[in-house]
Amino acid sequence: MRDKIDALTKNLAHTIVGKSEAIRLVLVALLAGGHSLLEDVPGVGKTLLAKTLARSIDGQFQRLQCTPDLLPTDITGTNIWNPKSGEFHFLPGPVFANVLLADEINRATPRTQSALLEVMEEHQVTVDGVSRAVPTPFFVIATQNPIEYQGTFPLPEAQMDRFMLSLSLGYPSEEEELQMLQNLDGSVKRGDLQPCITLAEVQQLQQICSRVKVDISLQQYMLDLVRATRCDEEITLGVSPRGSVALHRATQALAFILGRDYAIPDDVKFLAPYVLCHRLIPAGGRRAKTVMERLLRAVPIP
């Protein structure tokens, strides 16, 4: 199974140049059973990353372009009347996929955004009183532009809490962008990539990651970090217990990806900004990342 992870990482690196850390974080969210929020400017490869991941795991991919006129049923699906049979038939929405890309999620209205709450947490949708499970594994990659806020609806705290990780691909370096230009003719196209892992193996990897050992002292360290956010004077809203669970599961997945069957404090320190920052509401216009870095320096390491 370690070879499968290496092959999956190489597959993603074929099309996403120079973003090894972002690739690793997305794989952490996938193997930990969570979802990812990519906050980045347009054109840095967010959609390509989602499509390549779906291709690599031989999963079904759906893209959802969020706009203000998007309705909840456009996401979950709806019942359509069939005059021939004289009964309603369910027409599945784009959430019935293995990898769902919700592009510019903050351009959808709060009512439409809420349609994703149930499916991201329970892996099912309820339409007209009937619950239907989505395929497994189910992984959401949502994107939003952190610069352009005209015509957008900020994600509520409950929605942000559903994302295990929040990260940014960022602009490539000069060397990486030059390599992208040089590879335009001979680079591996997404359609040429072959699946390197099956959906069943992804689920098996998720089960293995959940068995990675986390010492009680490391669990206490996670709790100390989370509880520090709840009583800090520079934070209006601290991290919820869901954030504690997310940090624990992400730590297990990262340890396994790095070739260990046990977690260490460095795993927690590396992941804490990505798992916790988007769950915070800093006070006085402060930056969540700056506050989190201060807490990481202040909380004793086991």
HUVENMO-V280874 format. One record per run of one state. SS is the DSSP state (h for helix, s for strand, l for the rest). FROM is the first residue (numbers start at 0). LEN is the number of residues. If there is no record, write none. Layout:
ss from len
SS FROM LEN
SS FROM LEN
//
This chain:
ss from len
l 0 1
h 1 14
l 15 4
h 19 12
l 31 4
s 35 4
l 39 6
h 45 11
l 56 4
s 60 5
l 65 7
h 72 4
s 76 6
l 82 4
s 86 6
l 92 6
s 98 5
l 103 1
h 104 3
l 107 2
h 109 4
l 113 1
h 114 8
l 122 1
s 123 4
l 127 2
s 129 4
l 133 5
s 138 6
l 144 12
h 156 4
l 160 4
s 164 3
l 167 6
h 173 9
l 182 7
h 189 3
l 192 6
h 198 11
l 209 3
s 212 1
l 213 2
h 215 15
l 230 4
s 234 3
l 237 3
h 240 17
l 257 4
s 261 1
l 262 2
h 264 15
l 279 1
s 280 2
l 282 5
h 287 11
l 298 4
//
